[in-house]
Amino acid sequence: MNYHRIQTVLILLYAISLCLGCGFSAKNEPTENKGLTEKHDSDHHKTWAERLGWPEGKKVIILHADDIGMCPEANQAAKKQLTEGAIQSAAVMIPCPNAEEFITWATKNPNLDIGLHLTLTSEWKTYRWATVTNTSEVPGLLDEDGKMWHEVPQVVQHASAAEVEKEIRAQIDQSLAWGHRPDHIDTHMGTLYGDPSYVEAYIKVAQEYGIPANIIDISDTLVLNEFRNKGYPLTEEVLTKVNDYTLPKLDYFTSAPNASSYEEKIAKFKQLIVDLNPGLTEIIFHPSVETENLKNITNSWQQRVWESQMFYDSELLHFFEDEGIVFTNWKEIMLRFQKLK
């Protein structure tokens, strides 16, 4: 991997990993949002929501729980939200201690949309995990403690695309061995967007398995420029790979904003929805029930607890209804996509 390219994007990748790992999106800040509500290119850009059969002008949203399988608290929160219909989708971190338990539960709930949160980092100070692949086969993915690297730039600096591909295949194969075919795949802390060679491996694996990935349609210049400004290395090589991707894409991707109080969190989430352009958007968050164990794992525990509660909030539910929000999941997306063929 080109060392100079790594150094160029190192700081920017660290910012990306913080955004995706902690559930924060720069889009939630008013100065960032303004650009997204501006008019698109003069020629109408047909969104993926429209291509998949939803009416023009609709905001079609996937409320998606990340970091499932990381700990019992995440599993408990996601099970409740999914079975009660508060959210539409979730993704499991296969290398983590409680992944198998959740995958076993998924096999008993085949109508729910449960994918994989492909994991190449182990970010917490003391609560950590290694690779699914035999560690001797992917040394570039492991730190001096034999665990995955804490941060995305460390992965980019040490791990080859071949090692990355080997590990994400192993995670999918492990889910299959446990009895669950993932409904979708995505990327923990955005690591698979950390280098163009990783993106290529990600797309290749998604297409070979026929499992949709959270690939964003960057043919819209506003979306492309926004993600480039956030530091994603969207080279011409990546643009070509994304444009040639043969499975359905998202129009946009963002995350639940952090807040200093529950009330502020609800208000910020409502503003995030208002500021979205029409189209198919996945919004990620990290729900967990409150325990001392959770507090010992992560200092983001309060955000995660609120994210286990907020989608039951009557104020937010009425807001969704008033805004005419349409909710979907990856199962429905693939059904609609297959009808287009």
C-alpha positions, 0 to 999 in steps of 0.5 A: 500500500502506498505509504505517502497516500496513507500519510495524506489521509491519516488525520482525515481517517481518524476524524471519519472513524470518530464520526462513525464509531461514536454515532456523530455526523457532521451533517447534523450541524446547521452549517453542514446541513445547509448545503444538503437542502439546496437544490440538486443539479438542474437535471432531476437526479432520480433517487434510489428511492424512486428507482425502487418504486417509492414516490418522488419526493419521499424520504425513505429511511432505515433506522439501523442499529449498529454494534450489535453483538458487542455486549449483552446490553446491545443485544437486549436493546436491539432485540426489543427494538426489532421485535416491537417494530421501533427500528427496521434493521440491525448489524452484528459485529461477528468478532465480538463476545456476544455475536453468536448469541444474537445470530442464534436469535436471528435464525429464530426470527427470519423475518427481521432484517439483520446484517453484519457490521464488518469489523476491523477495529477494536476501539475500547481501552480494555474491552477488546477482540481479535480477528475471526481469521486465524491471527497468523494469517492476518498479522496486519490487522492485529496490534501488539496485544493480538487484538484488532487496532484501536483506530482506522488509520492504524488499520490503513497503515498496517493491513493489506487489502488481501488481509481485509478481504480475507477477514470480512469473508471470514466474518460472513462465513462465520455467520453462515456457519452459525445458520444466518445469511446476512441481509446486508453488510456494512462497515464498523467505524467506516474502515472499509472506506479507509483506502481505495483498495479496501473499497474494492474488496468490500464491493467485490465481496458484496457482489460475490455473496449477493449481499447488499452493502451500504454503498452510497450513490455518489453520482450526485455531486452534492453528496460526493463533495460532502463525503470528500470534504469529510475526508473519505478518499473518494478517488476516481478509482473508487468512483468507478468501482461504486458506479459499477456496483451491481446491487442497490445503493443508498442515496445518503448515510448519516448517524444519530447526533450526540447531545448533552440531554435527552431532549436535545437529542430528540430535537437534533434528530428531528432537525436531521430528518428535516434537513434530509433530501428526499431519497433512501437514507440509512441512519445509524445509532448504537442502542444499549440498555443501561448497566454498570458493565456498559459504563465500564466499556464505553464513555458513550454509554449515555448516548447509547442508552438514549438511542435505545429509548428515543424511537419509542418517544411519542413526540418523535413518532408523531413527528415521523408521521407529520413528516410523511416518513416512509420506513424500510429495511434491506429485505424490502430493498432487495425485493424491490430491486429484484423486481427491477431485473 
